[in-house]
Amino acid sequence: MKNPSLRKLALCVFASFITVSDSAQTVADGGNLGFISIDCGASRDYVDEVTGIWYQTDEGFTESGTNHRVAPKINLEQFAPTINQTVMTLRSFPEGERSCYTLKPKQDEQNQNQKQKYMIRAIFAHGNYDLKNQAPAFDLYLGVNYWSTVQTLPYPYDFQIYPYEIIIEKDSNTEMVQVCLVNTGQGTPFINALELRPLNNSLYPAPLPLTIDVGDASERIDLGSGLLPPYWTRFEDDVYGRLWFTGDNTKGDVLQTSVEPKAEESLYKLPSEVLRTALQPQNHSNLLTLNASYGDISNQYYMFLHFAEIVKLPPGHKRIINVTFSDENSLSQLLTLEYLKPVTLSSNKFTNKGYINVTIKAASDSNAPPILNAIEIYKVVPQPNFPTAAQDVKAIKEIKQIYGISKIGWQGDPCVPSKLAWDRLNCSYGNNIRIISLNLSSSKLTGVIAPSFASLEKLESLDLSHNELTGPLPEFLATLANLKFINVTGNRLTGSIPKALREKANLEISIGNNPGLNCLTNSCKEHNKFEIPLIASLSSLAIVTVLVSLVIWRFKMITVLCAESRKKKVLKPKNQAFSYSEVLHITNNFKTTIGEGGFGKVYLGTLEDHTLVAVKLLSSSSKQGYKEFQSEAKLLPVMHHRNLVALVGFCDENDVKALIYEYMDLGDLSGLLSEKNQNVLKWSDRLQVAVDAAKGLEYLHNGCKTPIIHRDLKPSNILLNKFMVAKIADFGLSRAFTNERDSHLSTQPAGTPGYIDPEFHRSGKLDKRSDIYSFGMILLQLITGHPPIRRQLDNAYFIVDWIRPKIECGDIHGIVDQRLNGEFQVSSAWKAIGTAMSCIELQPIQRPDISYVLNELKECLVMEIDHANPNGSQILPIKHHSGQFDSITSLSPR
């Protein structure tokens, strides 16, 4: 509960104000009434000794988190003894962005397909459980929609209790209700208790959901109570389990009675302790005025005023009051109170004003001043988001359960809201939200391909590569009308590709590295791949003729161009040998130096067609030497990828060794990330650079016939052209392996400190995972702006040691480069951090394949793009600055 001086709700008599407070919670064992009571973080189920409520542990209600107890010095009992036991334990969620509790209300067999109201209450009490004296803040979601922001106070106010309550309406046969905690980068989310209570459907007639939140002019106050404020309490006879807060009674006269009002005659069934006390104006005044102000004028607020005559007036005397709700539809009601009979009045609404004003005045013929027993003020919670189609939700959760997928991020709705969508999948948004792509590559899946995939009817792309799947490729996948791409490379599938899949139009299938899987075609068996359509249209003689004509025409054009080139000497063919004199001419006698490395200096050059190039000249004192020159000169001519720096040619004349590359206008990534660079790379640009570099590395590892290990990945070896397309450079230390699963023992140290795989440095064992480690360190530098090793004065610290405590604290804004000024999408950043940390696992076997890393980074980029364009209604291909689009290609051995 926040400091009373900060609250905005005031009950006033004439010009005097009463500061009042907030609410939420339950009572009485409602096990037979469909009550759900969860003590989060408790080690066992129990009956609360004070309230008699049966509490369960939260095992089975949530999938993640760790249990804690509040700090020993924190005494919460003195503030709320009726909820003391539940707030002494809690569960925190240091990992993942969204963590959810799934509540399953009791099914009403007799009232199927009818609406049922529920009250859900979440209670938070930090209690300095982690001894860090921090004040975390995080978002609270009801299903796919924002509920509120939980904002706690720092030490020494960490004994405060924060209840949040919401009233919802669901179908009586609804399967589940989800309450989710969302990490916003301001501390680790936590929760102490969670409760669900069925309500009478006639209660609180207003648009739902309605919420009562801490510190938001939405309240439930027991007026006239003898309990000292601030004080949360619950009463045994409150059948709806409400939690009441006691107000400041010093500005009014308190009325009390020992006689119990007839609560059973009231629809709201207020507890007798609440009805037995009331507040009336001081000095026998005839006017009570209630004012409430709130910050968000766009919300609707509803007020419920509870009255009960608790004074036995003389015969013939009556208490008659006039209640006026002042809003744009000023509503006035005349009310004659009857002895001990409760009555509740409600406002139509208060909206777009920023304040509430209510007057309770004694009528002219009243024999007594006005009174008020209790107040409830609720805010209407907007519900703009619709969940993912139920069929897709059911299917993806079945897939998760069948394969035991334990992704922390796979909680809540898979697609909604888009900023919290599950990783490894994409969705289409609009009137009917559906899953359209699913990437479970390298997810350790075992068993057969489950029928649940067929329920994802709008699926366009399915990647199950590099798992341990067995059995046949199922025919039911052919029923997916929109499916265009299936990748099952690197599994243990057997049998033949079903005819229905082979004949499905516009479907591409990659099946490489499945020794037992056949295609029923000779070419397929030879190359262990199957791409659909194979040559569906080649049956048409006309098209064959056109294709042949095009080939002949292209050949003639190439011949003509080559002849002209040889004649005029205008263009230099790629990968050709240059003489030393030509190198001198290209570089204007080595006039302009643009860089220098272990190999030697790099000079700016210009070909005869005015194409700019970079000429790397081997220094006589070079540490890398002739072997590295030969390695690069041999490897680059046979490697062609848009994310690898292209080799234009080389010079190997006597003692002169030079390599000539395409010119990269923006230089290397190290310079762009430097603190000296005034043009700070935006978050989206950093993600695009990471995606580009991952594509280049994926080509080296998985796209080449003989896998290539770079061995010296670092920001200075990632160059960018004028279109901001990143390309990997400097292959002087690269090694090729005939079998990608082979490791290699190298006695020669290679790489750059900070980026070198510790396992490689220790054992000399080299494989693709060594590059993954280096790539992970590059990712961390892109995210934080810090190099792997940072030196200050005589000390040096490692970025990994610096970042891990911040991850544990959920301090996303302390992790991401401060020069970005918080301009990044939080879920995208968390996902990028998780990907980077998985790359630098100490055990190489635990590091992911680069294909998995690439997919994760693509999803980070999509999340950032969605965040920047929240109103987008469709998924578009990712377009590079160069105007080129990414496309899905079949992966198969060469």
N, C-alpha and C positions, 0 to 999 in steps of 0.2 A: 504494500500500500504506500502511496506516495505521501510526502509531507503534507499535512492538512493545509498549510499555508499556500500550497500550489493548487488546491482544488478550486473549481469554478462554480459548484452548485451551492446556492445559498437559500435558506428559508428565512424570510424576514417578517417581522411584525412592524408595520408602518415602515420606518426607514432602517430598522435594525435587521441584521443578517445573522443566520446560523450557518456555519460551515458544516457541510455534511459530506458523506463519503460513499464507498463502493460496495460491491457484492459478489456472491456466487456460492453454492454447495448443498449438501443433502443431510438426511437423517433416516433413522429407522431401517431395519433390515427389510429390504424390498425384494428379496430373492424370488418370491412367488409372483412378483408384479413385473418382472422383466428388468429389474434394476441390474446395472453392471457397475461394480465398484472396484477400481484398480489402485493399489498402492504401488506406485512405480518405484522400483529399486528394492522392494521388500524381498526377503529371502524365503518367506513362507506365507501361506494363506492364514488368516486369523479373523477373529471377531473383535472389533474395537470395544474395549472395556467401557468407554464413556458413552458411545452412541449405540452400541449393539449392532453396528453394520458389519456385514460379512465382506471382507476385502480379499481380493485375489492378488497374487503377484502378477507382474506384467509379462511373464513368460508365455509365449504363444500369441501375444497381442502385437508384438513388434519383433523386428528381425535383427536389430543392431543395438549398439549402445552398451554402456558399462554402469554398474550399480555403485552408489556411494551413500554415505551418511553425512549429514551436516556436521560442521566442525563441533567438537565437544564443548567449546565455550559458548555456543549459541543456544539460548534457551527460548524456544518458540512457544512453550506451553503457556507462558504468562500472557501471550497475546491472543492465543486461540486454542484453549484446551480441548474444545470439541473437535478440532481437526489436528490436534497435536501429533498423534501417532503417524498419520499419513505424510506429514511434511518433514519428518525426521529422516526419511530416506528419499532418494531420487535416482533417476537414470539420466546420464548425460550422453550426448551424441557427438563426439569429437571428429568422427569420420562421416564423409558424405554430405551432400548439400540438403537433401530432404530425407527426413526420418519419420515414419508413420506408425500410428497405432490403428489397428483394424478392429472395430467393434461390431459385433453381430447381434442386433436386437432380437429378442424372442419373437418368433413368428406367431401371428394371430390367425389361427386356423379358421375361426368363425367369421372373420371380417376380411377375407381376401380382397385384394385390389382396392381397399379403402385407405385413405390417408391417416397417418398416425403422427401425432406431435411427440417430440422428444426434447428433453433438456440435456445438454451436454456441458459438463463443467471440467475445466482444467485448472489445476492449482500449481503455483510455482513459488518456491521458497529456496533461494540460493544457499543461505546458511554458510557461505564461505567454505563450501565442501572441499574445494581444491586448494584452500589456503593461499590463494593468489590475490585476494582483496580486489577482485575485479567485478564489474557490473555488466554482464553480458546482455545483449539485446538481439532478438531474433523474431522472425515472423511466424505466425500461427495460421494454418490453413485448415479449412473444413473441406475435405475432398479436393476439388480442383480450384476452389475459390479462396481468396484472401479473407481471413477472419479479423486478425488484429496483429499488432506488434507488441510483443512482450518486452517491456523495458524495466529492468531492475535497477536498484540503487546500489552504489558501491559501499564498501566498508566505511564506517561502522554501522551502516543501515542494512546489513545483509541478513538481519533477522526478520525483515519484512515479508509478508505473505501476499501473493498476487493471485487472486482468483479471476478466472475469465469464464463467462457463461454464455451459451448460445442456445436459442430455441429453434428447432428445425421441424420440417414436416416431410415425412417419407411415406412411400407405400408401405402398408402394414406387412407386406411380405418381402420388404427390402432385405437384400442379403447382407449388406454391410454398410457401415459408416466409417470414414477414415478421418482421423485427426493427425495433421502433419506439422512437424517443426522444421523450419527452413533456416539454414545458416546464411546470414546476410553479411558475414565477415566481421561482425562486431562481438564475437565471443561464442563460446560453445553452447548450443541449445541444451536445455535440460527440462525435466518435468517431474513433479512429485506425486500427483494424483490425477486420475481421470475417471469421470463418472458419467453414466447415462441413465436418465430417468424418463419413463413414459409419462405423458401428461394427458389430462382431459382435453379432448380436441376443441372444446369451447373456450378454453383459456386463451388469454392474450390474442384477441381478434385483431390482427394487424398483418401486413405483408411480412412473410418470413424469408430468411432467418432474422431473428431479433437477437441482439447481443447486449450483455452488460459487461463492460470492460473497466479495468482499473484506469483511473485518471482521464476518463473521457465523458464527463457529464452524463454518464449513464450509471444509474445507481439503484440500490435497494436499501432503504433505511427504516429501522424500527425507531419511531419517535416516542419520546417520553420514557425510554427504557432507563432502568436504574443502573445498568451496567456502565462502567466508566469507559469512555472512548479513548483511543481507537480500539475496537473490540469486534472481532468476528465471532459469531456464534450460530449454532444450529439448534433447533428445538425438536424434541422427540415426536411431537404430534404434528409436525409439518410433513404431511404425506407426500408432498412433492420435493422434499429435501432441499428447500432453499436455504441459502446462507445469508444471514442478516447482519447488517452493520449498524452500530449505535451512533446516533448523531449527537451534536453538542446541544444540550438542553438548557443552557444558561440564558438563552434569549427568549424563552417562553415559559409558561406555567405548565407543570407536569400534572397530568391526571392519572390516577391509578385506581384499580379495583381488584379485589380478591375473588370476585365472582367471574366465572368463566363465561365469555360470550358464546353464542350458539354458532360456533365455527362450521358445524356440519350443514347449516342452512346457507352457507355462502359457497358459491361456485369455486372461489379461489382457495377456500379452506386454509386461511391463515392460521398459524399456530396461536394458541390461546395467550402465550406470553406477549406476542406482538399486539393482539387486540386489547389486552388488559391495560395498556398504557397509551396515552395520547398527549398531544401538545395543544395548548390553546394560547391565544394572545395574552401578553402581560397586561396587568392593570385593567382587566376586564374589557379590553378593546374589542371591537367587533370585526376586525380585519386581520386575516393572515395572507401574506403575499409570498409566493414561491417564484424565485428567479433562478434560471440556470443558463449559463453561457457555454458555448463550445466553439472550437476552432473551425471545424469543417462545415460550412454552411450548405454544402450540397447534400448532406445526409438528412434523412427523415428520422425524427425522434417521436416516440409514443410514451405518454405518461399514464400511469395507473395509480389512482388515489384510493386508499383503503380507509373506510370510516366504520366506527362502531360506537354507539352511545353507551358509555360505561358509567354514567352518573344517573342515579334514579331521581329524576326531577319531580317536583311536587305535582300533585294531580292537576291536570289542565295545562301544565307547562310543556312546551315543546322546543326542541332545538332544530331550527329550520335554517339551512345554509344555502347560499347561492354560489355555485362554482363556475368561474369563467375561465376558459382556456383561450388565451389571446394569441392567435396566429392569424394567417391571412383569411381563415374561415372561422372567425371568433365564435366560439361555442359556449353557451351558457346553460347550466342545468340547475334546477331548484330541487333540493333534497331535504326531506323530513326524516330525521334519524329516529329509529325505534330502539327502545332499550334492549341492549345486548344482541341486537341483530346486525351482523356485518353487511356492508354494501360497498361495491367497488365502482368507481367512475373512471372512464378512459377518454383521453383526448382523441380527436380524429387523427391529428398528426401535427408536428411542428417541423417546418422545413424551410430552407433557404433564407433564414433570418439570422442565424448565429446565436439566437437566445430563445429561452422559454420564459413566458410570463403567465402565472396563474394566480388568480385572486380567489380566496375563500372568505366570503362575507356573511355575516349574520343577516338574515332577512328582516324586514321591518317588523314583522309580527313574531319574531323569534324571542323566546324567553331566556336564551343562553347564548354565549359567544360561540364562534365556530371552533371546531376541533379537527385534528387530523391524526390518525393512528400510524399510518405507514405510507411510504412512497416507493414506487418503482418507475424508473425511466429506462427505456430500451431504445437502442439505435437499430435501424434497419440496415442489414449488411447486403450490399449489392452482390449479385450473383451473375456476373457477365459470362463466365466460362461454362461450356458444356463439356462433359467428359467424353473420352474416346468411346467409340461404338462398343457396346457391351460384349459383342461377339469377339472383337479383337482383344479386349481386356481379358476375357476368359481364356482365349487361346494362348496369349503370351504368358499368362500366369501358369497355365498348364505346362508350357514349354520350360518355364523357369523351374517348376517343381520336378518334372520328369528328368531333367538333366542336372538337377541340383545346382543350378546357377546361383552363386552366392554374392552377386554384385550388390554392394551397399547402395549404389545409386538406383537400383531397380526397386524402388518403393513408391507408393502412390500411383496415380494415373500414369500410364506410359507416355502419353503425348501432351497432356495439359497440366499446367500452363506450359507453353512452348519453351520458356526459359528453364523449366525444370524437367523437361522431357528426358526419358531414359537414354543413356548412351547406347551406341551400337544400333539405333533404329532411327528412321525418319518417318514423318507422318504428313498426311495431306490435311489441310485445315479448311474449314468451311462449315456448312450446315451439318455434315456428317464426318466426324474426324476418324480417319482410318490410318492404320500402319501400312506404309508403302514400301519400306525397305528394312531388312534385318540382316545385320552382320554379326555372326557368331564365330568368326574366324579365330582360331587359336584359343578357344574357350574350354578346352579339355572335355568336350562332349563325348560320351560313350553310348553304345547301344545303337538301335536302329533310328532312322529318321521318323519322328513321331507324326501321327496323323493330325495332330493339332496344327501343324503348319498349314494344312489345307483350309483351316477356318479363317486364315488371314486372307480374305477374299480379294482384297485390293493390292496384294503384295506384287511389287514390280521387280524387286531384286532380293535374292536370298544367297548369302555367303556362309557356307558351313565348312570352309576349307581349313585344313591343318588341324583336324581333330582326330578322334579314334572311333569314328562312326563305322558300323558294320551293317551287314545285310544288303539288300538291293536298293537301287535308286527307285523310290516308290512311284507308281503310276498316278497316284492321286494328285501329285504336283501339277499334272497336266490340266486339272480342273480350275487352276488359278488363271482366269482369263487375261489378267494384266501382266502376268509374269514374263519378263524379258531376259532375265539373267539368273543363272544358277551356277554357283561355284562350289564344287565338292572336292577340289584338289587336295591331295595329301591326307586321305582317309583310308579305310580298309573295306570299302564297299565291294560287293561281288555281284555276279550275274550280268545281265545285259540291260542296256538302256531301253525302257519300255517304248513300244511303238508309238504310243500316244504322245510321248515327249519328243521322239525323233521327228514326228510329223507336225508338231505344233509350230505354227508360223511365228516368225520374229522372236524366237527363243534361242538364246545362246547358252550353251552348257560347257563348263570346264571341268574335266574329270581327271586331270593329270595325277600321277602317283597313287593310283588305285589299281594295283596289279591284278586284282580279281575282277575288275569291271570291264566288260567288253561292249563294243558298239554295234556289232554285227555288220561292220564294213571293214574292208581290208585296210584302207587308209587310216581308219580310226585305230585299228589294232596296232599298226606299225608305229604310230606316233603317240599312242596312249592319250588321245584327246578326241573330243567331239564337239564341233561347233555347229549350231543350228541357227539359221538355215545353212546347209552345206553349199550347194550350188543350185538352190531351188529353181531359179529362173533360167539356168543354163540349158534346160530342155528346149528352150525356145531358140531355134536356129537363127532367128533375126538378131537376138541379143548377142549370141556368140559371134556373129559376123561383125556386129558393132564393136565388141570388145577387141577382136583381132585387129580391126581397122585402127582402133585407138592405139594399140600397142605398136603397130607398124608406123603410124604417124609420129608417135612419141620417139621411137627409135631414130627416125629420119631427122626429127628436130634436134635431138641430142647430137647426132652426127654433124649436122650443119653448124650448131653452136660451137662444138668442139673444134671444128675446122676453122671457124672464124676466130676462136680464141687463140689457136696456135698461130694463125696468121698475124693477128693484130697484137697478140700478147697483152690483152686487156685484163683478163681475169686469170688468177692463179687457182688451179684445181685444189680442192681440199686435200690435206695430208700429203702434199708433194714435197720433194726435196728442194730446198733453196740453197743457192750458193752464198758464200760469204759476201761477195760483192752485192748480191741482191739484198741481203740482210742490211748492209750498210745503206743501200739506197732506200729501203723501206723505212729505216729508223732515222734517216737524215744524219748519218754518222753518229748514231746513238746520242741524239741531241736532248731528248726529253726522258728523264727517269720518272717512272710512275710507281715504283715499288722496289722492295729488296727483301730477299728471304735467304734461307739456308742454301738454296741452289745458286743464287746470284742475283744480279740486278734485273729489273724488268723495265723495258723501254716502250714508249709509244711508237707505233708504226702505222704507215698508210700504204695500202696496196694501190696498184695502178688504177683500180676502179674506185678509188677514194674510200674504200672500206677500212675502218680503223681496226688495228690489231694490237695485241700485246706481245712483245718479243722478250722471252726469258733467256738470258745469256748465262751459260754456265761459267762460274768464276773458277779460276785456277786454284783458288783456296777453298772451293766449295766443300762442305762437309758431306753433302749428299753424293756428289761425284758422278762418274760415268755410268755406274750401274743404275742409278735412279733415272738418269737421262734416258737410258735404253728402255727401262721399264715403262716410262711415260710415253715414249715414242712408239712403243709396240702396242700398248694397251689402248690409247685413245683413238687411233685410226679405226679400230674395230668396234668401238662403243659409240652409239648414237642415241642420244636422249636429250630432250629439251631442257633437262635440269642437270646436265653435265656440261662443263665448259668445253666447247668444240676446239679440236686441234686443227688449225689451218695447214700447218706444215712444220718442217724442221730443217735444221742445218747441221750437217756432220761433216765438216771439212777440216782435215788436219786437226789442229788443237781447238778449233772453234766448234762449240756445241750450243745450239740454240733451239728453242721450241717456240712456235708462233701460234697464238691462240686468238679466238674471237675477243674483241675488246669489251670489257664490262664497265659501262659508264659510271656506275655508282660506287665502284670499289668493293671492298670486302665488308662483311657483316661486323667485324670487329670495330671498324671505323665508324659504322653507323650507330653502334651501341655505345660508343665512347662518350664519356661525360663532356668531352670537348665539342661534340657535335650538337649544334644548336637546334637542328631539325629532328626532334625526338620522334622515333618511330612509333606510330599509333599501334594500339593493341591488335587491330585487325590486320595491319601490315606485318606485325610480328608473327601472327598465326599463319599468314600466307607464306611468309619466308620459311617457316617450319614445315608447312605442307610441301612446298617446292623441294626443300632439301630432302625431306623424307621420300619423295618420289624418286629423286636421283639415287638415293641410297638403296631404295627398293629395287631399282633397275640393276644396280651393281650386285646386290645379294641374290635376288630371285629372278631377274630378267635376263641375265647373261647365261649363255650356255655353260660357261665355266664361271662360277661365282667369284666375285672380286671383293677382297677385304681392303678397305681404304687404308686403315692403320693410323691415319693422322687427321681425323676429323676435328676441326676447331673453327671458330668464327672467321678467322683470317683466310680459311680455305673455302669459304662460302661467298661467292661473288654475286653481284646483282647488276643486271643491265638497266637500260634507261626505262624499261617498262616495269621495273621492280620485280622481275622474275629472278629468283635465286637459283644458282647453279653451283654444283660441287666442283672444286678444282684441286690441283696439286696431287697427282697420282704417283709421285715418285717413290713412295714407300709401299704402294699397293702390292698385294699378293693375290695370285689366282690359285684356286684349288680345284682339282679334278672332281672331287666329291665334296659337296657342300656340307656333309655331316662330318667330314674329317676335320681334325684339329691340326695345328701345326706348331711345332716347337721351334722357337727362334731364339738364338743366343744373342742376336743383335738388338739392342734397345731401339724402339721406334715410338714416335708420337711426341706429344707435348705435355709437360707436367700439368696436372689438373684435369686433363682430358684423357689421360691414359687409363685404361682399365686396370684397377689394382691387381686383379687376378692374373692378367697378362704380365704385368710388371713383376709379380711374385714368381710365377711359374714358367713364364715364356710361352704359355699355351695360347695360341691365337685362333680365333674363329670369328664368325659374324657377330657374336655377342660382345666382342671387344669394341666393334664399331657402335653397337647399340649403347654401350656405356658412354662413349664419347658424345654420341648424339644426345643422350639424356643431359649431359652437362651443358651442351649448347642450348637445349631447351630451357634449362634453369637460368642461363644467362639471358636468354630472350625474355623470360618472365620477370626476373628480378633486376636486370641491368647490371648485376655483379658478376665478375669473372669467377672461376672455380676457386682460385686462391687470391685473397685480397690482402695486400700488405699495408699496414699502418705503422709508421715509425719503425721500430725494431721487431714488431710482431706481425704474424700472419695468421689469418683464420680461413677456414674452409667454408664455402657456401653451404655445404650439406649440414655441417654442424650448426650453422646460423639459421637455416630454414626449418629444421625439424621441430624445434620448440614452438615456432610460430604456427606450424601446421597443427600441432597438438592443441594450441590455444584457439584455433580457428581464426587467426589474425590475417585474413586475406589481404587487407589493405596495407599491412606491414610487410607483406611478401612481395607484392607486385611493384615494379619499378615506380618509385615515388614521383618520377618526372611525368608520369601519365596522369597525375592528379585525380586518380580514382575513375578515369574515363575508360572503363572496361566492364564487361558483363561478368558478374561474380561467378555464375555457374560455369561459364566458359573458362575462367581463370582456374577454378578448382579442378576442372577436368584436365586442363593442361598440366597443372602441378602434379596431379596423380599419375599422368602419363610419364612425365619426366622422372618421377621417383621410381616408377616401375622399371625404367631403363637403367637405373644406377644401382639396382639390387647387387649386393656383394657377391651372391652366388650367381654365376652366369646363367645357370639353368633356369633361374627364376625370371630372367629378362625376356620380354616378349619379342616376337619376330617383327621386323620393320613393317610388314604389311599391316599388322595389328596397330602399330604405332601410327601409321599413316591414316588409318580409318578413324582412330581416336582424334587425331588432329583435325581431320576434315570435319568431324562433328563439332569440335570446338569452334571452328570457323563458322559453321552454319549457325550455331547458337549465338555467336556474336553478330552475325548478319541479321538474324531474326530479331535480336534485341535492338539493333539499330533501325530496323524497319518493322515495328510491332504490328502494323496494320496489314502486312502482306498476307495474302490468302492462299498463296500457292508456293511450292518449292521450286526454285529456279536453279539451273545449273550454275556452278561457280565459274565466274568469268574472270580471267586474269587481265591485268592491265594491258597486256599485249593484244587483247581481243580474242584470244584463243580460249576454247571451252575444254573443261575436263570431260572425258568420256570413259565409260566402262569398257574394259578390254578383257578378252579371255586370257586366263593365265594357264600356260601349259609348257612343258619342257621343250627346249629347243634341240 
